Amino acid sequence: MRFAVRHYPNVIPANAGIHCSTGTDAARCILAFAGMTPREAAGAARRLRRRELAAKVPAAAPMTSSLPRLHFAPGKAIAYSLSAILCLAVLDAQVKWLAADYAITQIAFLRYVVGVVLAVAVAARHGGLRQLRTRRPFGHALRSLLNIATMLTFYAALQRLPLADVIAIAFAAPLFMTVLSVPLLGERVGIRRWSAVIVGFVGVLIMTRPGAGVFDPAALLPLSAALLYAVAMIAIRKLSHSEPAATIVFYFTVIGATAGALSLPFQWHTPDAVGLATLVGIGLLGGGAQITMTLAFRVAPVALLAPFGYAGLVFAMGFGYLIWGEVPDAYLLLGAAIVVGSGLYILHRETTLARRRAMVAPAPV
């Protein structure tokens, strides 16, 4: 009734005393006051309902945040997002620097330890520690193992390849997520998104150039990390139906820290003062990135912030050049542009389809 009064003030008086809900009841209200045929009234009600939903559907909250959304602040959200991406770019550069002297399991262990502290602090502040209890321990174990494998594979790639190459190839993750959503989530992918996926993988082939005589087998490491990351994100999506974000992060970091601790007797290298400070810095940067990205998602939708994630490639190129003198070649730049374009198009299609699904959703009772 409320949307009928709002959009047809001359048809249904606000003080008419008629009380009805959305959908077919609203159609009867319009019919009663405007003399429409039942078919015309039903069509008018559907159009009005779509307008109402388009105006009221909130932006989808990311799975990384369990905090309430605040007012929309795009400028602040973009600043938070770029700060998080810069933190991650510095973190990756530090991992690449340390990987020459320290085992990647030792590096990952210290990052996980800081993550445990952060997850407990967030849980204590938002909802209490009781939310860390779970009925899905095996789901958390699977997700954690996938993330551990992703991190170790990614860190191994940083040991062996230029920083920008690793980041660019890892951007294939959204392509893998689109492909895997069909068998693992039962989602339907249309011809447009399949075309974007195919074009994106062409970009990956341009960057890696298999069979061209310059292919480095180490390029399979960031590609494997992207695939593992995609599977891990799907696992998180399933867990998030029943588990708070803080719970997912807590078990991931606890299991990761435990696995890293088991390897320390075999691979421990006592750090000097600079190494210790850098190792602690990696943990703090990872936590800082998580916090600032959470703040960004509190004041802006995913669709606005996701494209800025590709700024990580620009930061990686800058750090690679300044620290190691790495200059991306034309093949990397062309392939990265194709992969980024494909990822942005898939994001655009996902956002468009989400809006359409929201507009045709059944009316609340």
LINQUILIN-V934056 format. One record per run of one state. SS is the DSSP state (2 for helix, 1 for strand, 0 for the rest). FROM is the first residue (numbers start at 1). LEN is the number of residues. If there is no record, write none. Layout:
SS;FROM;LEN + SS;FROM;LEN
This chain:
0;1;1 + 2;2;6 + 0;8;16 + 2;24;11 + 0;35;3 + 2;38;19 + 0;57;17 + 2;74;25 + 0;99;5 + 2;104;22 + 0;126;3 + 2;129;4 + 0;133;4 + 2;137;24 + 0;161;2 + 2;163;8 + 0;171;2 + 2;173;13 + 0;186;5 + 2;191;18 + 0;209;10 + 2;219;21 + 0;240;5 + 2;245;23 + 0;268;5 + 2;273;26 + 0;299;3 + 2;302;23 + 0;325;5 + 2;330;30 + 0;360;6
